[in-house]
Amino acid sequence: MKVWQQIKDFKKEFFTINQTELTPFSKLLMTIFFFTALWLIAAGIDSTVHQATPPEKRYGYQCRYLANDTHPTLLDFQKRKRLEPDAFGIAPECRKLKTAYLQITDDMHIQSQISQIRQLEQKRSRIRYEIDTLNKNYANMLLEKIADQPKERSILKTRADKAKEKLTALRAQEQHITEQIKQKENLRNYPKTQRFLTLLDQTKEQINEGYTKARRYYRLKMSAQIFAFVIPIWLLFYMLYRTLQKGQKFIFAKLSFYVASAAALYGLVELVQLIYSIIPKLFLTKLIAFFTSHNMIIVLNVLGILLFLGIFGLIIHKVQKNHEKNRATKDTRILNVKRNLCYNCAAPRHESDRHCGFCGVDLKQKCSACHAEIYKYTLFCTKCGKEVESQ
């Protein structure tokens, strides 16, 4: 019930301006404005983040595959109907690989050799299927031979002697085809593939190191760009909120506060994600494996919830504490004004005093309605009776 009451209090504070609750239609407009501010900031963050080049775009999947392929064959260079534009990426070393790769895929002689390899592989697969079938039936053939089974009563198509001869011939064919495939797959037989292998040997280490480094710092760079976007927005609109609040432009001050709150919310979420991303993955993997192996995954979920509870709890506690402190300070200053004291230091004041003689603060302000001079932290104007907001 206490939590529900706090939610109701927050909702009331959210839709209150100058101690006056908004009308239902004004609440609707305020809600639309707040979510529009969230959407605009999210769009700005998305645009900012897209300015950073992801590691996968800089080092494309085809470039990484070739750099990590320890035994490339001619089949790796089969011409595709459509090669993705970012298959190799934009890194200089990957672009060099792409140029050499396309020279091979555009070579008609090499593509013809690849087609012949495919045909030989299909033929070898058929031969291996026949060998497997004969091997499965060979034992039954031997039993029929030992039992002197008449040929007309046999359920098998081939006798054991012929099956053995056929197996020998098929294995010889398989061996011959395998040698042909190896000969055609040898990249050293083609000048263009030789040049590609030389280039690959020179750049593969550079590609792998560059990709690893890019992945390591990409998340940090992305977070820095997001903070560089949301922090100035938060500072700008928070300062605008304070300025408008002092100028008693309470509606515009509230709107500015909403924008600052939206920016702060995105900054907080990004901070949590950044903290999560820098947790050592090895430790996290071992922790998850430990709880999973002991059927304690619920404990891991509870720990995650407790972590977020602690982070957000501390932030909310700090915000609430500052709010209560400000409210207590405001109540004290109102009480000092009632006692004809300086609102800031509680020193005695006189009607003619413009500034406090002990702390030097300005004791008076102008009413927003009639522009008469009234003491700060009074609740109503003594000339026109309009409710005022103390500074």
C-alpha positions as CSV (number, residue, x, y, z in Angstrom):
1,M,0.0,0.0,0.0
2,K,2.9,2.3,0.8
3,V,4.4,1.7,-2.6
4,W,1.0,2.3,-4.3
5,Q,0.7,5.6,-2.4
6,Q,4.2,6.6,-3.6
7,I,3.2,5.9,-7.1
8,K,0.0,8.0,-6.7
9,D,2.1,10.8,-5.2
10,F,4.5,10.7,-8.1
11,K,1.7,10.7,-10.6
12,K,0.2,13.7,-8.8
13,E,3.5,15.5,-8.8
14,F,4.1,14.7,-12.4
15,F,0.9,16.4,-13.4
16,T,1.1,19.4,-11.0
17,I,2.3,22.8,-12.1
18,N,2.7,25.6,-9.5
19,Q,0.9,23.5,-6.9
20,T,-2.1,23.2,-9.2
21,E,-3.2,19.9,-10.7
22,L,-3.7,19.9,-14.4
23,T,-7.0,19.3,-16.1
24,P,-7.5,15.8,-17.8
25,F,-7.0,17.3,-21.3
26,S,-3.8,19.1,-20.1
27,K,-2.6,15.8,-18.6
28,L,-3.1,14.1,-22.0
29,L,-1.1,16.8,-23.7
30,M,1.7,16.6,-21.2
31,T,1.8,12.8,-21.6
32,I,2.0,13.2,-25.4
33,F,4.7,15.7,-25.1
34,F,6.8,13.5,-22.7
35,F,6.6,10.5,-25.0
36,T,7.3,12.6,-28.0
37,A,10.4,13.9,-26.2
38,L,11.4,10.3,-25.5
39,W,10.9,9.4,-29.2
40,L,12.9,12.4,-30.5
41,I,15.8,11.7,-28.2
42,A,15.7,8.0,-29.2
43,A,15.8,9.0,-32.8
44,G,18.8,11.3,-32.2
45,I,20.6,8.6,-30.3
46,D,19.9,6.1,-33.1
47,S,21.3,8.6,-35.7
48,T,24.3,9.2,-33.5
49,V,25.0,5.5,-33.0
50,H,24.8,4.8,-36.7
51,Q,27.6,7.2,-37.3
52,A,29.9,4.7,-35.6
53,T,31.0,1.9,-37.9
54,P,30.3,-1.6,-36.5
55,P,33.2,-4.1,-36.5
56,E,31.1,-6.4,-38.7
57,K,30.7,-3.7,-41.3
58,R,34.3,-2.8,-41.3
59,Y,35.5,-6.4,-41.5
60,G,32.8,-8.3,-43.5
61,Y,31.8,-11.9,-42.9
62,Q,33.5,-13.1,-46.1
63,C,36.8,-11.3,-45.2
64,R,36.7,-12.8,-41.6
65,Y,35.9,-16.3,-43.0
66,L,38.8,-16.3,-45.4
67,A,41.2,-14.9,-42.8
68,N,40.3,-17.8,-40.5
69,D,40.1,-20.5,-43.1
70,T,43.2,-22.6,-42.4
71,H,42.7,-24.8,-45.5
72,P,41.0,-22.9,-48.3
73,T,40.0,-24.8,-51.4
74,L,39.0,-23.9,-54.9
75,L,35.3,-24.3,-53.9
76,D,35.7,-21.3,-51.6
77,F,35.9,-19.2,-54.8
78,Q,32.7,-20.5,-56.5
79,K,31.0,-17.6,-58.2
80,R,27.8,-16.6,-56.5
81,K,24.7,-15.2,-58.1
82,R,24.8,-12.2,-55.7
83,L,27.6,-11.2,-53.4
84,E,26.4,-8.9,-50.5
85,P,27.8,-5.4,-50.7
86,D,29.3,-5.6,-47.2
87,A,30.5,-9.2,-47.5
88,F,34.1,-8.0,-47.3
89,G,33.7,-4.8,-45.4
90,I,35.4,-1.4,-45.8
91,A,38.7,-2.1,-44.1
92,P,41.6,-1.5,-46.6
93,E,43.0,-5.0,-46.2
94,C,39.6,-6.5,-46.8
95,R,39.2,-4.4,-49.9
96,K,42.4,-5.8,-51.3
97,L,41.2,-9.3,-50.6
98,K,37.9,-8.5,-52.3
99,T,39.7,-7.3,-55.5
100,A,41.8,-10.5,-55.6
101,Y,38.7,-12.6,-54.8
102,L,36.6,-11.1,-57.6
103,Q,39.4,-11.7,-60.1
104,I,39.2,-15.4,-59.3
105,T,35.4,-15.6,-59.3
106,D,35.4,-13.9,-62.7
107,D,37.9,-16.2,-64.2
108,M,36.0,-18.6,-66.6
109,H,38.7,-21.3,-66.5
110,I,38.7,-21.5,-62.7
111,Q,34.9,-21.5,-62.6
112,S,34.9,-24.4,-65.2
113,Q,37.3,-26.3,-62.9
114,I,34.9,-25.8,-60.0
115,S,32.0,-27.1,-62.0
116,Q,34.0,-30.2,-62.9
117,I,34.9,-30.7,-59.2
118,R,31.2,-30.5,-58.3
119,Q,30.4,-33.1,-61.0
120,L,33.2,-35.4,-59.7
121,E,31.9,-35.1,-56.2
122,Q,28.4,-36.1,-57.2
123,K,29.9,-39.1,-59.1
124,R,32.0,-40.0,-56.0
125,S,28.9,-39.8,-53.8
126,R,27.0,-42.3,-56.1
127,I,30.0,-44.7,-56.1
128,R,30.2,-44.5,-52.3
129,Y,26.5,-45.3,-52.0
130,E,27.0,-48.4,-54.2
131,I,30.0,-49.5,-52.1
132,D,28.0,-49.1,-48.9
133,T,25.1,-51.1,-50.4
134,L,27.4,-53.9,-51.6
135,N,29.2,-54.0,-48.2
136,K,25.8,-54.5,-46.4
137,N,24.8,-57.4,-48.7
138,Y,28.3,-59.0,-49.0
139,A,27.9,-61.0,-45.7
140,N,24.6,-62.5,-46.9
141,M,26.2,-63.4,-50.2
142,L,29.0,-65.2,-48.4
143,L,26.4,-67.2,-46.3
144,E,24.6,-68.2,-49.5
145,K,27.9,-69.3,-51.0
146,I,28.8,-71.4,-48.0
147,A,25.2,-72.9,-47.9
148,D,25.5,-73.6,-51.7
149,Q,22.3,-71.8,-52.3
150,P,21.0,-72.2,-55.9
151,K,21.1,-69.1,-58.0
152,E,17.4,-69.2,-58.9
153,R,16.5,-69.3,-55.2
154,S,18.7,-66.4,-54.1
155,I,17.1,-63.1,-53.1
156,L,20.3,-61.1,-53.9
157,K,21.0,-59.7,-57.3
158,T,24.7,-60.5,-57.3
159,R,26.8,-63.4,-56.2
160,A,29.7,-63.1,-53.7
161,D,32.4,-63.5,-56.3
162,K,31.1,-60.9,-58.6
163,A,30.3,-58.5,-55.7
164,K,33.9,-58.7,-54.6
165,E,35.2,-57.9,-58.1
166,K,32.7,-55.0,-58.3
167,L,33.7,-53.7,-54.9
168,T,37.3,-53.6,-56.0
169,A,36.5,-51.8,-59.2
170,L,34.3,-49.3,-57.4
171,R,37.0,-48.5,-54.8
172,A,39.5,-48.0,-57.6
173,Q,37.1,-45.6,-59.3
174,E,36.6,-43.7,-56.0
175,Q,40.3,-43.4,-55.4
176,H,40.8,-42.2,-58.9
177,I,38.1,-39.5,-58.6
178,T,39.4,-38.4,-55.2
179,E,42.9,-37.9,-56.7
180,Q,41.3,-35.9,-59.6
181,I,39.4,-33.7,-57.1
182,K,42.6,-33.1,-55.1
183,Q,44.5,-32.2,-58.2
184,K,41.8,-29.7,-59.3
185,E,41.3,-28.2,-55.8
186,N,45.0,-27.4,-55.4
187,L,45.2,-23.6,-55.4
188,R,48.8,-23.7,-56.4
189,N,47.8,-24.8,-59.9
190,Y,46.3,-21.4,-60.7
191,P,48.3,-18.1,-60.9
192,K,45.4,-16.0,-59.6
193,T,44.8,-18.2,-56.6
194,Q,48.5,-18.2,-55.8
195,R,48.5,-14.4,-55.7
196,F,45.4,-14.5,-53.5
197,L,47.1,-16.9,-51.0
198,T,50.2,-14.7,-50.9
199,L,48.0,-11.7,-50.1
200,L,46.0,-13.7,-47.6
201,D,49.1,-14.7,-45.7
202,Q,50.2,-11.1,-45.6
203,T,47.0,-9.7,-44.3
204,K,45.2,-12.4,-42.3
205,E,46.9,-11.6,-39.0
206,Q,46.3,-7.9,-39.5
207,I,42.6,-8.6,-40.3
208,N,42.1,-10.8,-37.1
209,E,43.9,-8.3,-34.9
210,G,42.0,-5.3,-36.4
211,Y,38.6,-7.1,-35.9
212,T,39.4,-8.0,-32.3
213,K,40.4,-4.5,-31.5
214,A,37.4,-3.0,-33.2
215,R,35.0,-5.2,-31.3
216,R,36.8,-4.4,-28.0
217,Y,36.4,-0.7,-28.3
218,Y,33.1,-0.4,-30.3
219,R,30.8,-0.6,-27.3
220,L,32.9,2.0,-25.5
221,K,32.8,4.3,-28.5
222,M,29.1,3.9,-28.9
223,S,28.5,4.7,-25.3
224,A,30.7,7.8,-25.5
225,Q,28.7,9.0,-28.5
226,I,25.4,8.5,-26.7
227,F,26.7,10.3,-23.6
228,A,28.0,13.1,-25.8
229,F,24.4,13.4,-27.2
230,V,22.3,13.1,-24.0
231,I,24.4,15.0,-21.5
232,P,24.4,18.4,-23.3
233,I,20.6,17.9,-23.8
234,W,20.1,17.3,-20.1
235,L,22.3,20.2,-19.1
236,L,20.7,22.6,-21.6
237,F,17.1,21.8,-20.6
238,Y,17.9,21.6,-16.9
239,M,19.4,25.0,-17.0
240,L,16.4,26.2,-19.1
241,Y,14.1,24.7,-16.4
242,R,15.9,26.6,-13.6
243,T,15.8,29.8,-15.6
244,L,12.1,29.5,-16.5
245,Q,11.3,28.5,-12.9
246,K,12.9,31.7,-11.6
247,G,11.0,33.7,-14.2
248,Q,7.8,32.0,-13.0
249,K,7.1,30.5,-16.4
250,F,6.0,27.3,-14.8
251,I,4.4,25.5,-17.7
252,F,7.5,25.9,-19.9
253,A,9.7,25.1,-16.9
254,K,7.7,21.8,-16.5
255,L,8.1,20.9,-20.2
256,S,11.8,21.6,-20.0
257,F,12.0,19.4,-16.9
258,Y,10.3,16.6,-18.9
259,V,12.9,16.8,-21.7
260,A,15.8,16.8,-19.2
261,S,14.2,13.8,-17.4
262,A,13.9,11.9,-20.7
263,A,17.6,12.6,-21.5
264,A,18.6,11.5,-18.0
265,L,16.6,8.3,-18.4
266,Y,18.4,7.4,-21.6
267,G,21.7,8.2,-20.1
268,L,21.0,6.0,-17.1
269,V,19.9,3.1,-19.3
270,E,23.1,3.4,-21.3
271,L,25.2,3.6,-18.2
272,V,23.7,0.3,-17.0
273,Q,24.3,-1.3,-20.4
274,L,27.9,-0.1,-20.4
275,I,28.5,-1.5,-16.9
276,Y,27.1,-4.8,-18.0
277,S,29.2,-4.9,-21.2
278,I,32.5,-4.4,-19.3
279,I,31.8,-7.3,-16.9
280,P,34.4,-10.0,-17.8
281,K,32.6,-12.4,-20.1
282,L,34.6,-15.3,-18.9
283,F,33.5,-14.7,-15.3
284,L,29.9,-14.3,-16.4
285,T,30.0,-17.5,-18.5
286,K,31.4,-19.5,-15.6
287,L,28.8,-18.0,-13.3
288,I,25.9,-18.9,-15.6
289,A,27.4,-22.4,-16.2
290,F,27.7,-23.0,-12.4
291,F,24.1,-22.1,-11.7
292,T,22.8,-24.0,-14.7
293,S,24.7,-27.2,-13.8
294,H,23.2,-27.1,-10.3
295,N,19.7,-26.3,-11.5
296,M,19.9,-22.9,-9.8
297,I,19.0,-20.7,-12.7
298,I,16.3,-19.1,-10.6
299,V,19.0,-17.9,-8.2
300,L,20.8,-16.2,-11.2
301,N,17.6,-14.5,-12.2
302,V,17.1,-13.3,-8.6
303,L,20.6,-12.0,-8.4
304,G,20.1,-10.0,-11.7
305,I,16.9,-8.5,-10.3
306,L,18.6,-7.6,-7.0
307,L,21.4,-5.9,-9.0
308,F,18.9,-3.7,-10.9
309,L,17.0,-3.2,-7.7
310,G,20.1,-2.0,-5.9
311,I,21.1,0.4,-8.7
312,F,17.7,2.0,-9.2
313,G,17.0,1.9,-5.5
314,L,20.2,4.0,-4.8
315,I,19.3,6.4,-7.5
316,I,15.7,6.9,-6.4
317,H,16.9,7.2,-2.7
318,K,19.3,9.9,-3.7
319,V,16.7,11.8,-5.7
320,Q,14.1,11.4,-3.0
321,K,16.6,12.6,-0.3
322,N,17.5,15.7,-2.3
323,H,13.7,16.4,-2.9
324,E,13.0,16.1,0.9
325,K,16.0,18.2,1.7
326,N,14.8,20.9,-0.7
327,R,11.3,20.8,0.7
328,A,12.6,21.1,4.2
329,T,14.8,24.0,3.2
330,K,11.7,25.6,1.5
331,D,9.5,25.1,4.6
332,T,12.2,26.6,6.8
333,R,12.5,29.7,4.6
334,I,8.7,30.2,4.6
335,L,8.7,30.0,8.4
336,N,11.6,32.6,8.6
337,V,9.6,35.0,6.4
338,K,6.5,34.5,8.6
339,R,8.7,35.6,11.6
340,N,10.0,38.7,9.8
341,L,13.5,37.1,9.4
342,C,15.9,36.7,6.5
343,Y,14.7,33.6,4.7
344,N,18.3,32.4,4.2
345,C,20.1,33.0,7.5
346,A,17.2,33.9,9.9
347,A,18.7,37.3,10.7
348,P,16.2,40.1,11.7
349,R,15.0,42.2,8.8
350,H,13.2,45.5,8.4
351,E,10.5,46.7,6.0
352,S,12.9,49.0,4.2
353,D,15.6,46.3,3.7
354,R,16.2,45.2,0.2
355,H,19.1,42.9,1.0
356,C,20.0,41.0,4.2
357,G,22.6,42.8,6.3
358,F,24.2,39.5,7.3
359,C,24.3,37.2,4.2
360,G,23.6,39.7,1.4
361,V,20.7,37.8,-0.3
362,D,18.0,39.7,-2.2
363,L,14.9,39.6,0.1
364,K,12.3,40.7,-2.4
365,Q,10.9,39.7,-5.8
366,K,8.2,41.0,-8.2
367,C,4.7,39.6,-8.4
368,S,4.1,38.0,-11.8
369,A,0.6,39.5,-11.9
370,C,0.9,43.1,-10.6
371,H,4.6,43.5,-10.5
372,A,4.5,44.7,-6.9
373,E,7.6,44.0,-4.7
374,I,6.9,41.2,-2.2
375,Y,9.1,39.2,0.0
376,K,10.5,36.0,-1.4
377,Y,8.9,32.7,-0.1
378,T,5.6,34.4,0.6
379,L,2.7,32.3,-0.6
380,F,0.4,35.1,-1.8
381,C,0.9,38.6,-3.2
382,T,0.2,41.2,-0.5
383,K,-1.1,43.7,-3.2
384,C,-3.2,41.6,-5.6
385,G,-3.7,38.4,-3.6
386,K,-2.4,36.1,-6.4
387,E,-0.8,32.9,-5.3
388,V,2.9,33.0,-6.1
389,E,5.7,30.5,-6.2
390,S,8.7,31.4,-4.0
391,Q,12.1,31.1,-5.5
